[in-house]
Each structure stands twice: as C-alpha cells, then as structure tokens.
Amino acid sequence: MTALTLLDYASVLIFALTGALVASRAQLDIVGFAFMACITAVGGGTVRDVLLDRNPVFWVGNLTYIFIALGAAVFIYFTAHKVESRYRWLLWLDSFALAVAVPAGMAAAMVMLQPGPIIVLMGVATGCLGGLMRDVVCNEVPLVLKQGELYATAALGGALAGLAVMQMTHLTMPVLIACAATTWGLRAGSLLFGWQLPVYKSRPPRQ
C-alpha cells in the first residue's frame, strides 16, 4: 500500500467523521448523515483527481473509500449524542483531516510529476474543498472563510513547507511529514492561541 493510498484512507475517514458531526448538529436523518459524510470525505480528492485528469477518480476505482465514509456516518449517528461539545470535536477532527489531506493532494501531484505551483495548489484544494462543500450544503459559514481563521492559510503554509523540503531531497516521506506538521501546527495554533491574519476593515474615504 502506497503512502498516497494511506493518506487518502486517513483523510476520507477523518473528514467523514466531521461531515457526520455537522449532520448531527443539523439534526439530519441517517441518509443525511451518509450524504454529508461522503461529500466531505471525497469532495476535495475528487476535485484534485478531476483537475489532474487521474482516471478513474480515486473512490470510483476503489469503493472502499465510500464504505469507510458510510461506516463513519453510522458510527457518529449512534454516538454523537454522547459528546458534550460536538462543535469542538468538529474543529479538532477537521484540523487533523486538513493535516492529512494536504499532503495527500501534494503526493498525488508529485506522482504525476507536476510542477511546484500545481503541487501546492493540489494540496490546498484537497485539504479545503471537502470541508467547504460540507459547510455550504448545511448552510453554515465555511471554516475556510471564517473571519481571521487560519484554515486555507494553514493548508497553503503546509504545502509551501513541503515544497521547500522537496527542493532539498528527492525522498517523498520528509516532504509529506513537513507538510502535515506545518499544516496542523498552524491550524492548531489558530484554535489554541487565536492565531489569525489581519482582517480587512473599511475606512471612510479621505476628504
């Protein structure tokens, strides 16, 4: 089993859990749980594979990914009521999912010998778009767009860190580890310490 496959499995599982948690907050039925888990789990990777022209798309070629997402949906459906703060669990699970999905996106582009900018963009797309779809479908403000949150910035920072390591070594594993560690470090810092980018504030026009 390749590193890319392992990363995709981990990303699908953790993102599916976050999608199901959002479904529990929205009080959906079991079908809604399954839908939210699947769209969150495979959304970013699907966009990545379509843009890279990978055929077939990863979950079409291996339905195990969908079964993992469905299993996560069923698990959360029967256990979510036992969690005191589902939103806090959602935020932390999502941070781990982001730290796994960004290197997965980078790895897919690296295998296809894409140039550096495309490798970075595929990492960001894989990490961010599944969660974006999840939040939009449930009519919530997407985490990726919340004021001052380090989310897309964390994904971009992690991808750039991986790219920097890639310039120093031809080994894949150090690149993916640097990417994952930087991504999660930035996202966790945002959650724990309130790290954020300055936000735009409108000012009255000069007289």
N, C-alpha and C positions, 0 to 999 in steps of 0.2 A: 504494500500500500504506500503510495507516494505522499510526500509532505503536503502537496496541494489537496489530495483527497482527504487526508486527516483534517486539514484546516477547514475544508468545506463541510465535513461532517460536524465538526465542533461549532462552526458558525451557524449552520442550519439548526442544530439543537438549541443553542442558547437564544438565537433570535426567535425561534418558535415559542420558547417559554415566554419571552417578552410580549409577543403577539397575543398569546393566550391570556397573559395578565391584563393587557389592555382590554381584551374581550370581557374579562371578569369585571373590570371596572365599569364597562358599558352595559353589563348585565345581559349579555347575549346568550342564545341557546347553544347547544353542543355543535351545531353546524356552523354557527358564527365563530365559535372558538376555533374550529378546524380551519375555516377560511382565513381568519386573522393570523393563525399560527403559520399557515402555508405561505401566505403572501409576504409575511415578514421574513420568513426563513429563506425563501428562494428569490425574492424580488431583486435584491442587489446583484446576486450572482447571475440571474437571468439577463439583466441589462448588460452586465460585463460580457457574458458569452455572446450576446447578440452583436454588441459593438466590436468584439474581437473576431466575429464570424467563426466561432467554435461550433462545430456541428457533430453530434447534437448538443443542445444545451444540457448542462451537467445533470439536471434532475430528470430530463427526458431520457437520457441514456442510462440512468440508474435510478429506479423508482424508490430505492432505499431512502433517499433524502426525503421524499414525501411521506413515507411511513414513519420516519423519525419525527417529522413535524406533527403528524397526526397523533403519534404517541404522546408527544409533549402537550398537545392540546387536551387530550383526555386526562392526563395527569393533573394539569392545572385546573381543569373543570371540577375535579373531585377534591382538590386540596386547597384551592385559593382561599376559601373561607377561613382556613386555619392561620393565615398570615395576617398579622396585625396591621402592617403598613405595606400594602401591595405596591403603592407608587414608589416607595423607597427600594423595594426589591426590584421593581421595574428599572429604575435608574441604574442600579449596580449591575444587574444582569446585562443590561444594554451596554454598559461600559466594557464588560468582558467580551460581549459579542462583537463590539466595534474593534477591539484589540485583536480579535481572531480574524474577522472578515477583511480588514485592510491588508494584512499580509497575504491572505488567500487571493485577493484580487491582484496584488502585485505578482504573486507566484504564477498565476495564470498568464499574465502578460509576459513575464520573464521566460516562461517555457516557449512562448511563441516568438521570442527574440525581438520584442517590441522596443522602441527607443525609450529613453528615460522618462520624458514627459508623459508618454502613454502609460508606462508602468505606474507612475504616480497617480494619474487620473483614474486608472482602473482600480487601484487600491481605494481611493476615496469613494468612487461610485459603488463598489461592492460593500463598503462599510456603511454608507449613508442612505442608500436608496430604499432598502428594505424597510428600515425604520420610518423613513419619510412616507412610504406608501401606507404603512400601518397607521400612523397618526392621522393622515389625511382621510383615510376611509372611516376612521372613528371620530372624525370631526374634532380632533384635538390640535392644538398648536404644535407643529412638529418640533421635536427636541433639537433637530438640526438648525432650526430657525429661532429658537427661544433667545430672548434678549441677553446678550453677553455670554451665553453658554459656550464653552469650548467643546464643540462636537465635531463639526466639519473641520475646524481648525486642528483638533487633536488628530483626526484622520490624515489631514494634509501634513501635519508635523511628523507623524509616524512614517508616512510614505516617503517624505523627504529624508528622514533619518536612514531608512532602509536604502534609499538611492545613494546616499553618501557612503554607506558601508559597501555598497555594491561597487563603488569606484576603487575600493581598496582590496577586494577579494573576489574571486570567482566562485566561492562557496555559497550555496543558497541559504543554508541554515543561519549563519550570522546575520544575513540581510533580514530574514524573516523575524529573528529574535529582536533585532534592533527596532524594527518597525513595530512589532507588538508591544514591546516595553515602552517605547516613546508614546505610542498612541494611548495606552492605558494610563501611563503616568500623567499625561496632560489631562485626560478625561477625569481621572480620579482626583487630581488636584483641583479641578473645577468644582467637583462635588464636595470635597472635604474642606477646601480653603477658599472657595469662592473665586478662583482664578477666572478672569474673563477679559475679553477685549473691550476697549472703549467703544461705546455705542454712539451713534450719531445723535446730536441734539440740535434741533433747529434754532436759528438765531434770527432776530428781527433784522430786516435789511438796513444797511447803513444809510443814514440820511445824507 
